[in-house]
Amino acid sequence: MRAARLIRMVLLLQARREMTATELAAELEVSERTVSRDVLALSEAGVPVYADRGRAGGYRLVGGYRTRLTGMGRSEAEALFLSGVPSALRDLGLADAASAARLKVSAALDPALGDVHDSAAQRFHLDAPGWWQVPETPALLPALADAVWSDRRILVRYRRGNASGDREVERELEPHGLVLKAGRWYLAARVPADAGRADRSPWRVYRVGRFTEVAVYDTHFDRDGGFDLAGFWTEHAAAFAQSLLRSAVTLRLTGPGARRLRYVTDRVAADEALAGGAVDGRGRTTVVLRVESEEVGFEQLLMLGPECEVLEPPSLRQRFADAARRTAALYRENADEAVPGDAGPPPEPERGAGPEADLAAGPATGAAAGPAAGGEPEADAQR
């Protein structure tokens, strides 16, 4: 473990020329005291690591020293071959380049490791799209990818959805990154300062499938060196999902209803509701649940059937009462057609009860798999 960390430290200093103890500690996920001990160990082993003292000091390799400890082990090579998503590379127009890179890496490996590509591919596979979704391959994606790689401004036209339908909007953007989420591509971009409003963040997220035109300028923009695509996306996606939950409903759940709640609605909202719930003497839990709208709440909670009673708001409670009456009337009208001795379908297996139950039940749908009713993280045009 320590030997691998020492090699990483040398390679980091070789690549970045000079790093502070704080930077090394963050990269290696150790304390600054451990960094000091490791530097001493490298010096004793003959690696010329020099320490610049003072507030602006750091560590560097002396005299252009370069290590030859760059050979890949089996686990490193397997991880490298797993790092690309074939479908994403194909969509970006990089399939040929990725294939060439894999061949070059394979040729450079120790002959004993020649099977790692096939070994990794036969053991792990990423299927990015969600269940019951056709993967989206936008025709304009390669042009956007080229602009992202080269830090060039773009002029786009996209369909912006609202209550009255879609309308096309034109924007000038500085594209910083592309994200593949559940089979759909999104662009993280910055609106130039002269085009953005002073009262809101210049950062936007757009669904690439809504772009109708993309013009790539010859001019380059100054990329934000502090932009962290993964961190930005995580924060944006979480904020967007929570922003959809604009309404609240009060429910009384049976034990089975409480267990199944997180599988029919937003899981974070369900967990929050259950954590603050009150249990009565009959084992029923009263909770306040955040939902996207009354319409969406009705569609989601209807799946719980008699395991859920809506208490508030009155309009939603009335909708459930009407639905219950219509359902009861339907079964009374068709009672003559019932099969004698038919006890009804078996109870639905609990999700997560085991592999067989998961396979029988299939993947979670609706809000359990993402924002309800087709909500998309599109900050400039939420729908």
N, C-alpha and C positions, 0 to 999 in steps of 0.2 A: 504493500500500500504506500509506504513512504517512498520507495524507489520510484514508483510511477509518478508520485507528486514531484520529486526532484527533477525527473525528466521533463515534466510539464513546465516547471519553473524555468529551466534552461531554454526550452523552446519558446516560452513567452518572452523572455528577455532577448532571445535571438530575433524574434519577429518584431518586437516593439522598441528595441534598442535600450530603453530605460523605463523603469516602473517604480513607483513608490511602494513602501511596505503595505500601505493601505490597499493599493490597487492589487498587489499580489495576493494579499490575504482574501480579498473579495473574489478573485478569479479562482483561487485554490480552495476556497471555503474553509479557511483555517484562521487562527488568530495571528496577529502581527508578531507575537513572541515566537510562534512556530515558524514563521517566515524567517526570523533572525537565526533560529537554530538551523534551519535548512540551508540558509546561505553559508553559515559556518561549515556545515557538512560538505557542501559543494567545494568550498575553498580548500578544505583538507583533502578532498579527492582530486585536486588539481585543476578544477574548473575556475578560470580567472574571473570571479565575480567581484566587482568593485563597488563599495558603498560610498555615495556622496553624502556627507553629513549636512545637517542644517534643515531648515523648514522646507526648502525647495529640493531637498536631496532625494536620492532614490538609489536603486540598484541597476547596474549595467554590466555587460560583458566587456572585458578589456581586449583591445587590439584586434577587433573584428573576429573574435573567436566564434566558430560555428561547430556545433555538435554533429556527429554522424549517427546519433541515436535516433534516426528517423524511420527505421524499419517498422512495418505494421505487424502487430500480432493478429491472431485469428479473430478475437472479439472486436478489435478495432476495425478490421476489414469488413466483418459482417455488419457492424453498425453503419459503416459508410455505404454499403450496398443497400441498406434499409432506409437511408436518409432521403431517397427520392421517391415521389409518388408518381408512378408511370402515367396515370390519367392526367395529372396536373401538368407534367412535363409535356405531354402531347398537346394539351390545350394551349400551352404557352408557346408552342412551336419549337420546343427544345428537345424533342425526342431523339433526333439524330445526334445532337451534341452530347446528350446524356449517354447514349449508346457508345459513342466514341470514347467518352471519359471512362466508362466502365471497362472498355477493352484496354485502355492505357493503364488503368490501375491494376487490372488482372495481369497484364504483361510485366508490371513492375514488382508484383508480389513474389515472395518465395514460392518455388514450385510446389511445396507442400501445402500451400494455401490456395491452390488453383481452383478448388471446389467451392469457395466461400460464396460466390455469387449465386450458384444454383442452390446451395444449402440454405441461404437466407431466403431466397425467393420461394422455395417450397415450404417454408415454415411460417412465414408471416406475409399477410396481404392486407392492404388498406382499401376498404370499400367506402369511399367518401360520401356518396349521396345517402340521404335518409331513406327509410323504407317507403315504398309506394311513390317514389319520386323519380322522374326522368332526369338524368344528369344534364346540366345546362352547359353548353359549350358556345359561348358568345363569339360571333365572327370577328369582333373588334378586339378580342383579348390579346392576340399577338402584338398589335400596334400599341396597346397600353403597356404591355410588358416591355417593349422596346423603349418606350418613354420613361418607364420606371428605372430601367437599367442605366439609361444615359442621362438621367436627371434633366429632361427637357420638358418645357411647358406644353400643355395641350389645350385645345379648344374643343369642348364636347357639347353635344346636344343629347338630352336624355328625356325620357318620359317620366314626368313627375305626377304621381297619383294623388288624388284628393277625393272628397265626397262626391264631387260632380263628374269624376272621371279623370282620365289622363290628359296632360297638356305638355307640350315640349318646351324645355327651358335650355338656354345656352349658358355655359359657364367656362371661364378660363381657370385652369387648375395647375397645381404643381404636384404631380403624382409621386407619392413616397413609397407606396407598397401595395401589394395585392394579397388578398386572403381568400382561401377556399374553405367555405363553411357549408357542410351538409350538401355538397354537390353544386353550390352556387358560388360565383366569384364576386368579390367586393373590392372596390378601390378605396384606399385611404389616401386622401389628398389634402393639400393646404390651399386655401383660397388666397391669392396674392393680396397683400395689405391694402392696395388701392381699390380692390374689388369687394373686400369683406366689410361687414358692419363692425363698428368699434365695440358694440355691446355684446358680442358673442365670439366664441372661439373660432379661429380661422380653419380649424380642422373639420373635415367632413368625411362621411362614408357613403359611397354610392354603390348600388347594385349594378354590376357591369352589364347584365342582361337588359337593362333599361336604356343603355346608350344606343343612339341611332346613328351618330356620326362622331368620329374622332379625328382631329387634325393635329399632327405633331409638329410643333415649331422647331426651327433650327436653333433658337436661343435656349441657353441652359439656365437653370435656376440654382441658387445656393441652397443645397440640401441642409436641413436641420440636423446637425451632428448629434443632437441629443434625442432624436426621435427613436423610440423603441417600438417597433411594429407590434410585437407580441403583447407587450404591456398595454399599448394603446388599444388594441383590439379587445383584450380581456375587459378593460374598464368600460369601453364603449358598448360592447355586447351586453354586459351586465346592466349598465344604466338604461339601455334601450329596452331590454326585457322588462325591467321594473317600471319604466315609464308607461308601458302599455296597461298596467293594472290600475285603472282610474276609478273603479267602482268597488264597493264592499257589500258583501251579503252575510247575513247571520244564519248559521246552520245548526241543526241538532243531528248528530251522527251516532249511529249504532257502532258497536265495536268493529264489525266488518267494514262499515262505511268509513270510519276513521283510518283503518289500515289501507283502504283503497283510494283515499282522497288524492294522494300525491301522484297517482297513476292516471288521473283524469283531468287534472288542472296543473297550473304552474307548480313545480315541486318546491321551489323556494317559498312561494306564498303559502303552500299547503303546510310546510314544516313550521313556518312562523305562526300560522293559525292554530295548529295543534299544540304548539308550545305554550300558547296563551289561553288554551281552552279550559273550560270548567266541566267537571264530570258530576252528573247527578246520581241519585241513589239507585237508578236503574242501569247505570253503566253507560249512559249516553253522554256524549261530549258536545257542548255548545261552543262554537267557534265563530270568529269573524274572519272571513276569507276575502282577500283582494282578488278581483277578477277584471278582465279587460272591459267588459260591458255586461249589461243585464242579458243581452242576447247570447253572448258567448257563455256566460255563466249558466244559462238555461241549458244550452247544448251540452256543456261539460257535465253538469251535475245530474242531468237526466240519466246518465250512465250508471249512477249509483242506485237508481230505483228506490225501493222502500228503505234502503239503508241511510237515506238522507232526507231530512225535513227542513224546508226553507222557512225561516221565521221572519226575516226582513230582507229586502223591502216588501211591502204589501203587494206591489204589482207583480213581483217575481213569484211570491207565494201563490197569488191567484193563478198565474200561468201554470204552475205545477198542479194546483188543484184541478184546473180545467183539463190538463193532460191526463191526470189520474182518472177523472170521470169518463173521458173519451175512451181510455184504455179499458176500463171496467165494462163500459157499454159494448165495446167491440167483442170482448170475450163472452158477455152474456148473449149477444146476438148469434155468436158462432158456437154456442155450447153444444148444439146438436151434432156438430161436425167433429167434436172431440173424439179421439180414439179411446175406446173403453180400456180402462186400466192403465192409461198413459199417465205416469207420475210427473211428466215434464222433463225438461233437459237436466242433466247433472249440473251441480254447482260449478261455476267458473273457477278454475284453479287459481290460487293466489300467485301473483307475479313474484318471482324471486324465491319460490318454495323449492326450486331445484331445477336442473337442466331440462327435465321433461316438462315441467310446468311452464318454463320460459318458452320452450319450443312450441308448446301447444297454444299458449296465449299469444305468441307473436310479439313484435316490438311495440313499445308504447306509442300511442298516436296523439295527435292534437298537441295541447300545451305540454304534455309530458316529454315530447320530443323537441320542443322549441316554442317560440311565441305563438299564441293562439291566433286562429283566423288569418293565417298567412302574413303576420307581421314581419317586417324586414328591417334590419339595422340600416337605415338609410337616413342619416341625420338631416340632410338637406331636404329630403322628401320622404317622410316616414313610411309612406305606403308606395 
